Amino acid sequence: MFFEGIEMGAVVGIGDNVTKEVDAVCVREDGRLLLVLLCDAVSGLCRWILPGCKVKPEESAESSLEKEIEKELEESSFQIESTFYPDVFLGKNPFSGEEIEVQFCEVSFLNYSNMRPSHEIAAFDWISPEQALDVALYGFEYEGYPVSEVTVDIIEHLLINGNMNVFMV
């Protein structure tokens, strides 16, 4: 569920027990979008998601995201754009089912070749704009694993608002 222009942390009517998260929208020059495959150790379920994390009360969204990217992708050569999108997406954590409020920002990597998944994620992939469009239009699956609903919502938003050029490649 998408709410345009709501500030991170604003009350949007789904209760006080909402976990705030921030996701990284990493789009390369060729238009490809970064997804990571996260698997739950207990249930064995796997989901494609945008790289991201919960925002701890004592940290800013930016510092939380910086730590998470360094940890998940074992990569330190990236730059978080100073402006976070004002849009907030509401949904459920694909593993715990808890309500989440997700804001996103753009992240640029200075060197893609050094990236590798840490022990926390099963894989990552750079999907083309066409693949992103397929995910948004035809369902919640990529390479045999589901894509989280909030991730699909963000991809749809990016495509509709021209943030991903579906004619590139």
C-alpha positions in Angstrom: 0.0 0.0 0.0 1.5 3.4 -1.0 1.0 6.7 0.6 2.5 9.6 -1.4 4.5 12.3 0.4 4.0 11.1 4.0 7.0 11.7 6.2 8.8 8.7 7.7 7.2 8.0 11.0 4.0 9.8 10.3 0.8 8.3 11.6 -1.0 6.7 8.7 -3.8 4.8 10.4 -2.5 1.2 10.8 -1.6 1.3 14.5 1.4 2.2 16.7 3.1 -1.2 16.4 4.6 -0.5 12.9 8.2 -1.2 12.3 10.0 1.5 10.3 12.3 0.3 7.5 14.3 1.8 4.8 15.1 0.2 1.5 17.8 1.0 -1.0 16.9 1.5 -4.6 20.1 0.7 -6.5 19.8 1.3 -10.2 22.9 1.0 -12.4 23.5 3.2 -15.4 22.1 0.5 -17.6 18.8 0.6 -15.7 19.2 -2.6 -13.8 17.8 -2.8 -10.2 19.4 -4.7 -7.4 17.4 -7.3 -5.5 18.7 -9.6 -2.8 17.4 -13.1 -1.9 16.7 -13.4 1.8 15.9 -16.8 3.3 14.4 -17.4 6.8 16.6 -19.9 8.7 13.6 -21.3 10.7 11.0 -21.7 8.0 13.3 -22.0 5.0 11.2 -19.5 3.0 13.0 -17.3 0.6 11.9 -13.9 -0.8 13.4 -11.4 -3.2 13.6 -7.9 -1.6 15.3 -4.6 -2.0 18.3 -4.4 0.2 17.2 -2.7 3.4 16.8 -2.8 7.2 14.8 -1.8 10.2 15.5 1.7 11.4 16.7 1.6 15.0 15.3 4.4 17.2 18.8 5.7 18.0 19.9 5.8 14.4 19.0 7.8 11.3 17.6 5.9 8.3 20.7 6.8 6.4 23.2 5.4 9.0 21.0 2.2 9.4 21.1 1.6 5.7 24.8 2.3 5.3 25.6 -0.4 8.0 23.2 -2.9 6.4 24.6 -2.5 2.9 28.1 -3.0 4.1 27.0 -6.0 6.1 24.7 -7.7 3.5 26.8 -7.1 0.4 30.2 -6.8 1.9 30.6 -3.6 0.0 31.9 -0.3 1.1 32.2 1.7 -2.1 28.7 3.1 -2.4 27.0 6.5 -1.9 23.6 7.1 -0.5 21.9 10.0 -2.1 21.1 12.8 0.4 17.4 12.9 -0.5 15.1 10.1 0.6 11.9 9.8 -1.3 9.0 11.2 0.7 6.8 8.2 -0.3 5.9 5.6 2.3 4.8 2.0 1.6 2.9 0.0 4.1 2.9 -3.8 4.2 3.9 -6.8 6.1 7.4 -8.3 6.7 7.4 -11.4 4.4 8.8 -13.6 7.2 7.4 -12.3 10.5 4.2 -10.9 9.2 4.7 -7.7 11.3 3.4 -4.5 9.9 6.1 -2.4 8.3 6.4 1.2 7.0 9.0 1.4 4.3 10.7 4.5 2.9 13.3 4.3 0.2 16.3 6.2 -1.2 18.7 5.8 -4.1 22.1 4.3 -3.6 24.9 4.4 -6.1 27.7 1.9 -6.1 31.1 3.1 -7.3 32.3 -0.4 -8.2 29.8 -3.3 -8.9 32.5 -5.9 -9.4 33.4 -6.2 -5.7 29.9 -7.0 -4.5 29.3 -10.4 -3.0 26.6 -11.7 -0.8 27.4 -12.1 2.9 26.2 -15.0 5.0 23.0 -13.2 5.7 21.6 -13.3 2.1 21.4 -16.3 -0.3 22.0 -14.3 -3.5 21.6 -11.0 -5.2 20.8 -10.1 -8.8 20.6 -7.0 -11.0 17.2 -7.3 -12.8 16.6 -5.5 -16.0 13.9 -2.9 -16.4 12.0 -5.4 -18.5 12.2 -8.0 -15.7 11.1 -5.4 -13.2 8.1 -4.6 -15.4 7.3 -8.3 -15.5 7.4 -8.5 -11.7 5.2 -5.5 -11.4 2.7 -6.6 -14.0 2.5 -10.3 -13.8 3.1 -11.4 -10.3 5.3 -11.7 -7.3 7.9 -14.1 -8.5 11.4 -13.9 -9.9 13.8 -16.8 -10.7 11.5 -19.3 -8.8 11.2 -17.3 -5.6 8.5 -14.8 -4.5 9.2 -11.1 -4.5 7.9 -9.4 -1.3 4.7 -7.3 -1.8 6.3 -4.1 -0.6 9.2 -4.6 -3.0 6.6 -5.1 -5.9 4.8 -1.9 -4.7 8.1 0.1 -4.8 9.1 -1.3 -8.3 5.6 -0.4 -9.6 6.0 3.1 -8.2 9.5 3.5 -9.7 8.2 2.4 -13.1 5.1 4.6 -13.1 7.0 7.7 -12.0 9.8 7.2 -14.6 12.6 6.4 -12.2 13.4 3.2 -14.2 13.7 3.5 -17.9 12.0 0.4 -19.3 13.3 1.1 -22.7 17.0 0.9 -21.7 19.3 -2.1 -22.3 
